[in-house]
């Protein structure tokens, strides 16, 4: 009888412990969720300039490794790329079939908090590796499109420097030479590391980054800084010292400033893009400065819009883009050929192909296939002696230099 009572007592205790543990776990989850939401709200309400690396590490806690595991997907040995190259939708009689290097790709950020802050600040989209995108999928997508390498721009915001650098290193280790790493400054208030911190990151991670940028001075989402702001002038010198390519998107009204920067860094490669509204000015830079190059990317494919001023501050959705480009593929292609073919053939060593992917839907299988098809159809209409230079060899030469 005593044994039976003892067994019943033990069972009751175990059940009580389990129920208590379950309740405690639920309370903990609720509290953590509430704290996280309040922290994100606080960050997005103007206090981002005071947040510290340690505070974000505290907020994210031990989730960093979990997030990194998601970013990396499965082990390389286990991963099977199931995407097949997308079938062509249009018949272009002249079509380039060789390798490609994408000279302009914005990589997803490594923190959902940074993504949230960016969207709260006015950005239409800021994909995060904590969402659905993984590096396995991105590399699989690029391989299917025949892209052998990409200039990948990694935002390195103040609060998550450590986890970002770890993520970049993990990607390079898993997929060596698939992504050429660019350190991208974060032009949201309080999030951009100081030039001294930038130098420290480069010193502590020798050879990890090959470029600095995209440095953009043509935002509509946030207040624009100037190319000659002291912190950027110092950062150009740091990039120069470390032999980094500087990828820049100037504003049409600061071309004179950009030219003075080119003059002061004659041994540094500057890769420009954008400036479709100051085309003559940018071509003069390409023509007159040996260290100036240009990436033809979104200006060719309209992924950020085609109906201005409607698309001045808001780009199209995936559905809008697919419908438009499928209906207007030939006219968009012909316009790009008319505008850029003469310049590329006149300066065959100065131009290169890219996409300017940034939004989540830019990494969509259908969208990517059409970006590739547009690019290959365009390249196929260039002089055969120029095609490989524009497609990938000019980009390779910049890296070798």
Beta strands, then each sheet from edge to edge (+ up, - down):
strand 1: 100-106
strand 2: 147-155
strand 3: 179-184
strand 4: 211-216
strand 5: 245-249
strand 6: 270-272
strand 7: 292-296
strand 8: 351-353
sheet 1: 1+ 2+ 3+ 4+ 5+ 6+ 7+ 8+
end
